[in-house]
Structure formats: structure tokens, C-alpha cells
Amino acid sequence: MSQPDVAYSVRSASSGTLKRTITSMRNHHLIIDSPSVGEEITSGEAFFAGVASCGVTLIEGAAQEMQIPLKRMEVTIDAFRPTEPGQVIYSHVDMRFVLQGVSPEQGEALLDRYKGG
């Protein structure tokens, strides 16, 4: 018997302040701003935080599954996009993984798993 799909439900609504949302997941609530406001976490930061967090948790899980002694890791994302109004396409995104406690070969194997290889 196959396992059910994982379901996520996220809701984002107007906050009453232009370009600011209240975003809810389960019992957690975040205030997320448009990058043009930027007083709170911005939508781009929230998006890339999810991607970075996913990188950490996927590689940690793969290390455990593959019995690789990963002690600690971090993922840093630097994303760049033009500042012209209405421009939402990123010019480039750099993603850096730092893995501690593994050999270079083990690190490559973990990154290959992350990349779907």
C-alpha cells in the first residue's frame, strides 16, 4: 500500500498595510513584506529560506540513510535581481553548502542525492 501524499497548506492574506501580508501555516503566522517595503521578512527571503532549509533537511536525512557521519551543515543562498520596478526575474542565485564531518567523496555523494542524482 502506498503512503499518502504530504499536504501543505499556506495562506497569505492582506494585512491592512499596503504590500504587507499575514501568512499562516498550521498554527504559525508570519508577517511578510514586499521587497519594496522591507521592514519585515520579505517574500524573496521567505522563499529562499524554504529552499535553504529544504537543502539542510534533505542532506541530513540522506546522510543518516547512507550512514555518512555528517556532524553539521549549513546552506547559504545569495540571490540577485534587478531593482527596476516590476522586475521579478533573478539575474543569478548562488547556493553554497558547507558540510562538516564528511570526506570530500561523502560530501559529493550527499550533494548528488540533493540534486536528484
C-alpha positions as CSV (number, residue, x, y, z in Angstrom):
1,M,0.0,0.0,0.0
2,S,1.4,3.4,-1.0
3,Q,1.8,6.2,1.5
4,P,-0.5,9.2,1.2
5,D,0.9,12.4,-0.3
6,V,2.3,15.0,2.0
7,A,0.0,18.0,2.0
8,Y,1.0,21.6,2.8
9,S,-1.4,24.4,3.3
10,V,-0.2,28.0,3.4
11,R,-2.5,31.0,3.4
12,S,-1.4,34.6,2.8
13,A,-3.8,37.5,3.2
14,S,-3.8,41.3,3.1
15,S,-2.8,42.8,6.4
16,G,-4.3,46.2,6.0
17,T,-0.9,47.7,5.2
18,L,-0.1,48.0,1.5
19,K,2.4,45.4,0.3
20,R,2.4,43.5,3.7
21,T,0.8,40.1,4.2
22,I,-0.1,37.9,7.1
23,T,1.0,34.4,6.1
24,S,-0.2,31.3,8.1
25,M,1.0,27.7,8.1
26,R,-0.7,25.4,10.7
27,N,-0.6,27.5,13.9
28,H,2.4,29.7,12.8
29,H,1.9,33.2,11.5
30,L,4.5,35.4,9.7
31,I,4.3,39.0,8.6
32,I,5.9,39.1,5.1
33,D,6.6,42.3,3.2
34,S,7.1,43.1,-0.5
35,P,10.8,43.8,-1.1
36,S,9.8,47.4,-1.7
37,V,8.7,47.7,1.9
38,G,11.3,45.5,3.6
39,E,10.6,46.2,7.2
40,E,9.7,42.6,7.9
41,I,10.9,39.4,6.2
42,T,10.4,39.8,2.5
43,S,8.7,37.4,0.2
44,G,12.0,36.6,-1.5
45,E,13.7,35.9,1.8
46,A,10.9,33.6,2.8
47,F,11.1,31.7,-0.4
48,F,14.9,31.3,-0.3
49,A,14.7,30.4,3.5
50,G,12.4,27.5,2.5
51,V,14.8,26.4,-0.2
52,A,17.9,26.6,2.1
53,S,16.0,24.7,4.9
54,C,15.0,22.0,2.5
55,G,18.6,21.6,1.5
56,V,19.7,21.1,5.1
57,T,16.9,18.7,6.0
58,L,17.2,16.6,2.8
59,I,21.0,16.2,3.1
60,E,20.8,15.4,6.8
61,G,18.2,12.7,6.0
62,A,20.3,11.4,3.2
63,A,23.4,11.3,5.5
64,Q,21.5,9.3,8.0
65,E,20.1,6.9,5.4
66,M,23.6,6.5,3.8
67,Q,25.3,6.1,7.2
68,I,27.6,9.1,6.5
69,P,28.8,10.8,9.7
70,L,27.6,14.3,8.9
71,K,28.1,16.4,12.1
72,R,26.8,19.8,11.0
73,M,25.9,21.6,7.8
74,E,24.7,24.9,6.5
75,V,23.3,26.2,3.3
76,T,23.7,29.9,2.3
77,I,21.8,31.4,-0.6
78,D,22.6,34.7,-2.2
79,A,20.1,35.8,-4.8
80,F,20.3,38.8,-7.0
81,R,17.7,40.6,-9.1
82,P,17.5,43.9,-10.8
83,T,15.9,46.8,-8.8
84,E,13.7,48.1,-11.7
85,P,10.0,48.2,-10.7
86,G,8.1,45.1,-11.8
87,Q,11.3,43.1,-12.4
88,V,10.9,39.8,-10.6
89,I,13.4,37.6,-12.5
90,Y,16.6,36.9,-10.6
91,S,19.8,37.6,-12.5
92,H,21.6,34.8,-10.6
93,V,21.3,32.7,-7.5
94,D,24.4,31.3,-5.6
95,M,23.8,28.4,-3.3
96,R,26.7,27.2,-1.0
97,F,26.7,24.1,1.1
98,V,29.2,23.6,4.0
99,L,29.3,20.1,5.4
100,Q,31.3,19.1,8.4
101,G,32.5,15.7,9.4
102,V,32.5,14.1,6.0
103,S,35.1,13.4,3.4
104,P,35.1,15.2,0.1
105,E,33.7,12.0,-1.6
106,Q,31.0,11.6,1.0
107,G,30.1,15.3,0.6
108,E,29.8,14.8,-3.2
109,A,27.6,11.8,-2.7
110,L,25.3,13.8,-0.4
111,L,25.1,16.7,-2.9
112,D,24.4,14.3,-5.7
113,R,21.4,12.9,-3.7
114,Y,20.2,16.5,-3.1
115,K,20.4,17.2,-6.9
116,G,18.5,14.0,-7.6
117,G,21.4,12.1,-8.9
